[in-house]
């Protein structure tokens, strides 16, 4: 119950630190990916992260979800060794 209550609190700068780090790393990831759909998904995750970082009303849960989304999209993009369907 305490975790749920904490998740509804407005995220502070400290709560957003991991997301900010991931966002900044994302700017350096090669934009010339052979996997257009995965790159689009990663770009979307970064746009969502940017919105959460700018928001003064984002909750801890929203920031945590944005962190998960960026990590997942980055992992998919950087670990693909063959195009989908091959």
C-alpha positions, -999 to +999 in steps of 0.1 A: +000+000+000+028+024+008+044+017-026+011+026-043+008+058-023+044+067-031+038+061-068+011+087-069+033+114-054+047+141-078+081+131-090+110+152-078+143+158-097+158+129-077+130+107-088+137+116-124+175+112-123+176+077-139+152+088-166+173+118-174+204+096-176+187+073-200+173+102-221+208+117-224+223+083-235+195+080-261+207+112-278+240+094-285+225+062-299+231+057-336+201+072-355+210+051-386+195+019-374+186-008-400+156-016-379+133+013-387+103+001-366+125-005-335+141+029-340+107+045-342+097+027-310+129+040-293+122+075-305+087+073-291+101+062-257+125+091-257+097+116-266+077+101-237+107+104-214+112+141-225+075+148-216+079+132-182+111+152-175+095+185-185+063+178-165+059+193-130+029+170-125+044+136-135+040+110-108+067+086-095+048+058-112+047+076-146+084+083-143+091+046-134+070+035-165+090+059-187+122+044-174+109+009-182+098+020-217+132+035-226+151+006-212+129-019-231+130+000-264+168+004-261+174-033-254+152-043-284+170-019-307+205-027-296+202-065-293+185-073-327+209-093-348+186-100-377+157-082-391+122-093-380+110-122-401+144-134-412 
